[in-house]
Amino acid sequence: MKHPYLTDKPDHENSIEEIKHENEYLRAENAYLKKLDALLKERKANQTKQGSSKD
């Protein structure tokens, strides 16, 4: 899958506009992955709590 703002060009060949778009894309991707990680940790913690209360 090709990411729309990630280019194969060396960094020194990218225009400022291309670099800004790539940076925006990477920030959004990073925020998404952080949120996903937090949700998975929360789910795991809730499952652990439910499992320990059944003993």
N, CA, C and O atoms as a Tinker XYZ file with bonds, in Angstrom:
   220  protein
     1  N      0.846000   -1.177000    0.000000    73     2
     2  CA     0.000000    0.000000    0.000000    64     1     3
     3  C      0.891000    1.240000    0.000000    63     2     4     5
     4  O      1.768000    1.373000    0.854000    81     3
     5  N      0.679000    2.118000   -0.921000    73     3     6
     6  CA     1.473000    3.348000   -1.036000    64     5     7
     7  C      0.821000    4.447000   -0.210000    63     6     8     9
     8  O     -0.372000    4.717000   -0.345000    81     7
     9  N      1.609000    5.068000    0.636000    73     7    10
    10  CA     1.113000    6.178000    1.442000    64     9    11
    11  C      1.177000    7.446000    0.601000    63    10    12    13
    12  O      2.183000    7.681000   -0.069000    81    11
    13  N      0.143000    8.260000    0.617000    73    11    14
    14  CA     0.059000    9.391000   -0.309000    64    13    15
    15  C      1.135000   10.459000   -0.093000    63    14    16    17
    16  O      1.506000   11.140000   -1.049000    81    15
    17  N      1.632000   10.623000    1.096000    73    15    18
    18  CA     2.580000   11.696000    1.346000    64    17    19
    19  C      3.995000   11.199000    1.604000    63    18    20    21
    20  O      4.879000   12.002000    1.904000    81    19
    21  N      4.227000    9.912000    1.497000    73    19    22
    22  CA     5.561000    9.382000    1.679000    64    21    23
    23  C      6.176000    9.165000    0.310000    63    22    24    25
    24  O      5.634000    8.427000   -0.512000    81    23
    25  N      7.287000    9.797000    0.072000    73    23    26
    26  CA     7.919000    9.701000   -1.242000    64    25    27
    27  C      9.201000    8.903000   -1.146000    63    26    28    29
    28  O      9.778000    8.746000   -0.071000    81    27
    29  N      9.634000    8.403000   -2.287000    73    27    30
    30  CA    10.890000    7.664000   -2.353000    64    29    31
    31  C     12.073000    8.577000   -2.657000    63    30    32    33
    32  O     13.218000    8.127000   -2.706000    81    31
    33  N     11.791000    9.852000   -2.858000    73    31    34
    34  CA    12.856000   10.797000   -3.170000    64    33    35
    35  C     13.721000   11.041000   -1.937000    63    34    36    37
    36  O     13.219000   10.997000   -0.815000    81    35
    37  N     15.000000   11.295000   -2.129000    73    35    38
    38  CA    15.836000   11.705000   -0.991000    64    37    39
    39  C     15.289000   12.996000   -0.388000    63    38    40    41
    40  O     14.701000   13.814000   -1.095000    81    39
    41  N     15.481000   13.178000    0.907000    73    39    42
    42  CA    14.916000   14.336000    1.597000    64    41    43
    43  C     15.319000   15.660000    0.961000    63    42    44    45
    44  O     14.509000   16.585000    0.911000    81    43
    45  N     16.530000   15.770000    0.483000    73    43    46
    46  CA    16.974000   17.049000   -0.069000    64    45    47
    47  C     16.314000   17.383000   -1.411000    63    46    48    49
    48  O     16.444000   18.505000   -1.899000    81    47
    49  N     15.608000   16.419000   -2.010000    73    47    50
    50  CA    14.911000   16.673000   -3.265000    64    49    51
    51  C     13.436000   17.010000   -3.060000    63    50    52    53
    52  O     12.776000   17.453000   -4.001000    81    51
    53  N     12.910000   16.815000   -1.871000    73    51    54
    54  CA    11.512000   17.120000   -1.594000    64    53    55
    55  C     11.322000   18.621000   -1.437000    63    54    56    57
    56  O     12.182000   19.317000   -0.896000    81    55
    57  N     10.185000   19.107000   -1.917000    73    55    58
    58  CA     9.861000   20.517000   -1.714000    64    57    59
    59  C      9.383000   20.705000   -0.277000    63    58    60    61
    60  O      9.049000   19.742000    0.413000    81    59
    61  N      9.358000   21.940000    0.152000    73    59    62
    62  CA     8.883000   22.241000    1.514000    64    61    63
    63  C      7.435000   21.781000    1.664000    63    62    64    65
    64  O      7.053000   21.259000    2.712000    81    63
    65  N      6.633000   21.974000    0.624000    73    63    66
    66  CA     5.230000   21.553000    0.678000    64    65    67
    67  C      5.115000   20.036000    0.828000    63    66    68    69
    68  O      4.285000   19.558000    1.601000    81    67
    69  N      5.929000   19.276000    0.105000    73    67    70
    70  CA     5.914000   17.811000    0.229000    64    69    71
    71  C      6.324000   17.384000    1.629000    63    70    72    73
    72  O      5.735000   16.466000    2.199000    81    71
    73  N      7.314000   18.035000    2.173000    73    71    74
    74  CA     7.780000   17.702000    3.528000    64    73    75
    75  C      6.706000   18.032000    4.557000    63    74    76    77
    76  O      6.519000   17.279000    5.513000    81    75
    77  N      5.998000   19.141000    4.378000    73    75    78
    78  CA     4.907000   19.499000    5.295000    64    77    79
    79  C      3.790000   18.463000    5.247000    63    78    80    81
    80  O      3.258000   18.066000    6.283000    81    79
    81  N      3.436000   18.028000    4.031000    73    79    82
    82  CA     2.383000   17.011000    3.902000    64    81    83
    83  C      2.829000   15.686000    4.528000    63    82    84    85
    84  O      2.048000   15.023000    5.212000    81    83
    85  N      4.059000   15.314000    4.295000    73    83    86
    86  CA     4.571000   14.072000    4.875000    64    85    87
    87  C      4.575000   14.163000    6.397000    63    86    88    89
    88  O      4.197000   13.209000    7.077000    81    87
    89  N      4.997000   15.296000    6.932000    73    87    90
    90  CA     5.026000   15.495000    8.376000    64    89    91
    91  C      3.616000   15.410000    8.966000    63    90    92    93
    92  O      3.411000   14.790000   10.009000    81    91
    93  N      2.651000   16.033000    8.294000    73    91    94
    94  CA     1.262000   15.984000    8.747000    64    93    95
    95  C      0.744000   14.546000    8.748000    63    94    96    97
    96  O      0.080000   14.119000    9.692000    81    95
    97  N      1.050000   13.810000    7.693000    73    95    98
    98  CA     0.629000   12.418000    7.591000    64    97    99
    99  C      1.243000   11.575000    8.710000    63    98   100   101
   100  O      0.554000   10.775000    9.343000    81    99
   101  N      2.541000   11.761000    8.947000    73    99   102
   102  CA     3.221000   10.974000    9.967000    64   101   103
   103  C      2.734000   11.322000   11.376000    63   102   104   105
   104  O      2.648000   10.444000   12.235000    81   103
   105  N      2.419000   12.581000   11.615000    73   103   106
   106  CA     1.859000   12.971000   12.917000    64   105   107
   107  C      0.502000   12.311000   13.150000    63   106   108   109
   108  O      0.220000   11.829000   14.247000    81   107
   109  N     -0.335000   12.293000   12.113000    73   107   110
   110  CA    -1.650000   11.660000   12.234000    64   109   111
   111  C     -1.509000   10.157000   12.459000    63   110   112   113
   112  O     -2.221000    9.577000   13.279000    81   111
   113  N     -0.598000    9.535000   11.734000    73   111   114
   114  CA    -0.362000    8.106000   11.899000    64   113   115
   115  C      0.141000    7.805000   13.312000    63   114   116   117
   116  O     -0.292000    6.836000   13.935000    81   115
   117  N      1.038000    8.622000   13.802000    73   115   118
   118  CA     1.577000    8.438000   15.142000    64   117   119
   119  C      0.475000    8.585000   16.198000    63   118   120   121
   120  O      0.400000    7.785000   17.130000    81   119
   121  N     -0.370000    9.594000   16.056000    73   119   122
   122  CA    -1.469000    9.794000   17.005000    64   121   123
   123  C     -2.429000    8.610000   16.984000    63   122   124   125
   124  O     -2.898000    8.165000   18.032000    81   123
   125  N     -2.718000    8.108000   15.796000    73   123   126
   126  CA    -3.605000    6.948000   15.652000    64   125   127
   127  C     -3.019000    5.735000   16.369000    63   126   128   129
   128  O     -3.722000    5.044000   17.106000    81   127
   129  N     -1.750000    5.482000   16.153000    73   127   130
   130  CA    -1.113000    4.313000   16.763000    64   129   131
   131  C     -1.028000    4.447000   18.283000    63   130   132   133
   132  O     -1.184000    3.459000   19.000000    81   131
   133  N     -0.784000    5.653000   18.774000    73   131   134
   134  CA    -0.769000    5.870000   20.224000    64   133   135
   135  C     -2.142000    5.611000   20.823000    63   134   136   137
   136  O     -2.251000    4.989000   21.880000    81   135
   137  N     -3.195000    6.084000   20.154000    73   135   138
   138  CA    -4.558000    5.873000   20.632000    64   137   139
   139  C     -4.904000    4.382000   20.616000    63   138   140   141
   140  O     -5.505000    3.871000   21.560000    81   139
   141  N     -4.525000    3.694000   19.550000    73   139   142
   142  CA    -4.770000    2.265000   19.452000    64   141   143
   143  C     -4.066000    1.517000   20.580000    63   142   144   145
   144  O     -4.651000    0.626000   21.196000    81   143
   145  N     -2.820000    1.876000   20.849000    73   143   146
   146  CA    -2.054000    1.246000   21.918000    64   145   147
   147  C     -2.737000    1.476000   23.268000    63   146   148   149
   148  O     -2.840000    0.555000   24.078000    81   147
   149  N     -3.200000    2.696000   23.509000    73   147   150
   150  CA    -3.875000    3.003000   24.770000    64   149   151
   151  C     -5.169000    2.198000   24.914000    63   150   152   153
   152  O     -5.471000    1.698000   25.998000    81   151
   153  N     -5.927000    2.072000   23.833000    73   151   154
   154  CA    -7.172000    1.303000   23.888000    64   153   155
   155  C     -6.908000   -0.177000   24.142000    63   154   156   157
   156  O     -7.641000   -0.815000   24.897000    81   155
   157  N     -5.878000   -0.723000   23.525000    73   155   158
   158  CA    -5.542000   -2.131000   23.735000    64   157   159
   159  C     -5.077000   -2.373000   25.169000    63   158   160   161
   160  O     -5.430000   -3.387000   25.772000    81   159
   161  N     -4.297000   -1.457000   25.714000    73   159   162
   162  CA    -3.851000   -1.590000   27.107000    64   161   163
   163  C     -5.024000   -1.499000   28.065000    63   162   164   165
   164  O     -5.084000   -2.224000   29.058000    81   163
   165  N     -5.969000   -0.590000   27.759000    73   163   166
   166  CA    -7.161000   -0.450000   28.600000    64   165   167
   167  C     -7.997000   -1.723000   28.556000    63   166   168   169
   168  O     -8.482000   -2.186000   29.588000    81   167
   169  N     -8.164000   -2.285000   27.373000    73   167   170
   170  CA    -8.940000   -3.520000   27.236000    64   169   171
   171  C     -8.279000   -4.658000   28.013000    63   170   172   173
   172  O     -8.954000   -5.434000   28.691000    81   171
   173  N     -6.959000   -4.747000   27.906000    73   171   174
   174  CA    -6.237000   -5.805000   28.616000    64   173   175
   175  C     -6.367000   -5.629000   30.125000    63   174   176   177
   176  O     -6.535000   -6.607000   30.853000    81   175
   177  N     -6.290000   -4.388000   30.595000    73   175   178
   178  CA    -6.438000   -4.114000   32.025000    64   177   179
   179  C     -7.838000   -4.480000   32.504000    63   178   180   181
   180  O     -7.994000   -5.044000   33.588000    81   179
   181  N     -8.858000   -4.165000   31.706000    73   179   182
   182  CA   -10.235000   -4.503000   32.074000    64   181   183
   183  C    -10.455000   -6.010000   32.103000    63   182   184   185
   184  O    -11.167000   -6.514000   32.972000    81   183
   185  N     -9.861000   -6.723000   31.179000    73   183   186
   186  CA    -9.970000   -8.182000   31.163000    64   185   187
   187  C     -9.284000   -8.781000   32.385000    63   186   188   189
   188  O     -9.784000   -9.744000   32.965000    81   187
   189  N     -8.162000   -8.227000   32.773000    73   187   190
   190  CA    -7.447000   -8.699000   33.958000    64   189   191
   191  C     -8.276000   -8.472000   35.210000    63   190   192   193
   192  O     -8.342000   -9.342000   36.078000    81   191
   193  N     -8.915000   -7.302000   35.310000    73   191   194
   194  CA    -9.750000   -6.989000   36.459000    64   193   195
   195  C    -10.940000   -7.938000   36.540000    63   194   196   197
   196  O    -11.278000   -8.416000   37.623000    81   195
   197  N    -11.578000   -8.214000   35.406000    73   195   198
   198  CA   -12.726000   -9.103000   35.381000    64   197   199
   199  C    -12.323000  -10.520000   35.752000    63   198   200   201
   200  O    -13.057000  -11.210000   36.460000    81   199
   201  N    -11.176000  -10.955000   35.287000    73   199   202
   202  CA   -10.704000  -12.294000   35.568000    64   201   203
   203  C    -10.368000  -12.491000   37.029000    63   202   204   205
   204  O    -10.626000  -13.561000   37.580000    81   203
   205  N     -9.792000  -11.471000   37.678000    73   203   206
   206  CA    -9.395000  -11.612000   39.085000    64   205   207
   207  C    -10.602000  -11.548000   40.022000    63   206   208   209
   208  O    -10.535000  -12.083000   41.129000    81   207
   209  N    -11.692000  -10.916000   39.616000    73   207   210
   210  CA   -12.864000  -10.815000   40.495000    64   209   211
   211  C    -13.689000  -12.085000   40.488000    63   210   212   213
   212  O    -14.553000  -12.251000   41.350000    81   211
   213  N    -13.454000  -12.991000   39.545000    73   211   214
   214  CA   -14.215000  -14.230000   39.465000    64   213   215
   215  C    -13.681000  -15.311000   40.397000    63   214   216   217
   216  O    -14.327000  -16.343000   40.573000    81   215
   217  N    -12.500000  -15.091000   41.003000    73   215   218
   218  CA   -11.897000  -16.118000   41.871000    64   217   219
   219  C    -12.599000  -16.261000   43.181000    63   218   220
   220  O    -12.203000  -17.083000   44.007000    81   219
